[in-house]
Amino acid sequence: MKKNILRNILAKGRPSLGTRLWSVWPFYMEALGSIGIYDYAEFVAEYAPYTQNDLENLSRAAELHGMGTIIKLDFLNREYMAQKAVAAGFQGILFADNRNAAHVRDSIQAIKPDTPEFRGQYGCPARRFIGTQYKLDQLDHAKRLNDVVLCFMIEKEEAMENLEAICSVPGVDMVQFGPADYCLSRGINLSEHREEAKAVEREMIQIALKHGVHPRCEIQSSEDAYYYAKLGVRHFCVGDQLEILRRFWSDQGDRMREIMRELI
């Protein structure tokens, strides 16, 4: 049985570090893993096209370097794709757009094993997660399912209103604030309400910690970690594949245009 890297980190009370990938080309996953710095990679499936074959290949590439994987999923097909992602080898799920405790409970049940104890909805599929049908005994498979790390975006006004109840649902490992979607749900622009969104995020962090749930924060620079560390955050996702490229393209492209104007 392959150990769930992020679950092991949580069990030991250690901080964790991840980063976000958009591309399904396994080469990028291997390149990231070869650095040997990151605990896991988050594949943002909510934003990018992918197939189930891609999910298996991404998982294999991460496993080659002892790196964990999380997948971020859309809300509407979350239960189906969460099961398929875990079957492919993903060790954590980041559920987007849940609004209340009932949504969260349904998401968790999709991943919990179909045993008398847990009464979840995940059976015993013949997929690589269990090494095909006969590799793992059923109760070992159930244990592995229970190790899958379950994370939830708090990115709706309704989700913030229900945060105490959400954090009280058994099985919630992590929560993460989503400022863009939160502002959208309120009918306002993030660019005009950044400080307000920051205040809501701080509130989310405080409530999560009170309930023993790990807040996870997405940052674009290591310098940003100091702010969150002072709030009690120990789990970070630094950088985003597309954002890094966009910044480089914009910055260097602007500079090159200035140089080229001097050549005219």
Summary of the structure (lengths in Angstrom):
residues: 264
radius of gyration: 19.3
end to end distance: 63.4
largest distance: 75.7
contacts: 835
relative contact order: 0.11
helix: 51%
strand: 17%
